[in-house]
Amino acid sequence: MAKAVTLIRSHTLSGVAEYAYAATAPAESRLVFLAGSCPLNSDGTTFGIGDYAAQAAKCIENMTVALGDAGATLDDIIVTRVLVASAEQRDLVAAWDVVREAFGDHDVPSTLVGVAALGYDHQLVEIEATAAVLD
């Protein structure tokens, strides 16, 4: 099946970033706007209390389920925003490393942001994403 997302790499900007600097999708693609994926178990409890990497992995797991319900996969993601409840760079990187590994070669444009707090008890990570699918 043809993919809607085209990642755009800049040869002028720094190569330090571990993601494409831009992405496009054709006009005929169907956009899928995901709610922020949270590290919640099916019973509503927070997974991986105190563990940034574990919570990032649970967010990716939950995001994959939501994408599947919308007829999409991680390879259809066009952009992400990773929110981490910390002012410490090491905590942001711990979450980012998990996200980066999950996406592999499909290194979509992403923003990594430290925030003061997130919505659920003990929540440390949330991942927002948009996907584009050709039906």
N, C-alpha and C positions, 0 to 999 in steps of 0.2 A: 504494500500500500504506500502511496506517495505521502511524504511528510509535508506539512504546511510551513514548518518553521525553518528559516534560513538564518544561521548565525553569521554575523559580520565581524570580521577581525580587522583591527587597525594596525598597520605596519608603522604608523607615525607615533601612536601613543605607546606608553610603557608596556613592555611584555611581562611585567611583574604580576599584573592582575591575573587571577586564575579563572577567567571567564571571558566570553566574547563581550565586546563593548556595545554591541547592538544586535537586534534580531528583527526580522520582518516576517510577515505572513501575508499571503495573497488575499485579495478582496473576497474571494469565494470561500475562505476558511470560516469555520464556526469557532468563535471564541468561547472559552470556558473560564469563567472567573471564579476562582476558589476562595472560600472563606479562609481566614488564617487557620492553618493546620496546627492543632495543639497536641501536647503530649498526654492525651487522655486515654485511659483504658475504656473498654465498652461500658463499664459500670459508672463512669464519670469521675473516677479517682485519677489523680495525677500520677503518671508513670515516672520512675527514675528521679525521685525527690533528691535534690542536691547535686544531680549529675547532668551537666550541660550536654555532654556527648550522648548519653542515653536518651535524654529528652529530644534532642535533634533527630535521632534515629526513629523514635516513636512518631514524631511529626512527619517524617518522610513516609513511614509505614501508613499512617492515617491518610496522608495526602494521596498515596498510591491507591488506596481504597476509593476515595472520593473521585479521583480521576477515572478509575475503572467504571464507576457508576455513571460517569459522563461520557464513556466511550473513548477515553484517552489514556495515555501513559506518561511517565516522566519524560520520555523523548518528545512529547508534544508541548512541553512547557516552553513558553517564550520569554518569561521573566520571573524572577523571584525577589522577595524581600525577606531577609532573615532577621528577626527581632530577638535580641538576647537581653534578659534582665540583669545587666551588670555594667559597671563602668570600667571593668578590668579587661584589657585587650586579650589576655590569655583565655578568658571565658568565652569571648566572642570567637576566637580562633578555634577553641575546642568544639563549639557548635558548627562553625564553618567547615572544619575538616570533615565532619560527617556528611554534611550537605554536599560538599565538593566530591567526595568519594561516591555518593549515591548517584550523582549525575554523570560521572565519568567523562567521556568524550563530548557529551551533550552539555557543554559548559556555558549555560545560558547567562545573559546579562543578569547581574545580581547586585543587591545592596545589602550590606551587613550593618546593622544598627544596634547600638547599646541603648536600652531604654530603662526608665526608673522602675517600672512594674508591668506585669501582664495580668490578665483577667482572672485566672484561676488560682486557688491556693497552691503554693509551692511551684507555680509555673515559672520556668526559666527561659523557655524557647517557644517561638511561634514562627511559622513560615507561611508567607503569603505567596500566591503564584497565579499566573494567567497562562492558559494553554491555547493552542490553535490547532484545529483538526480539519482535515479534508474528509468529508463524508462520501 
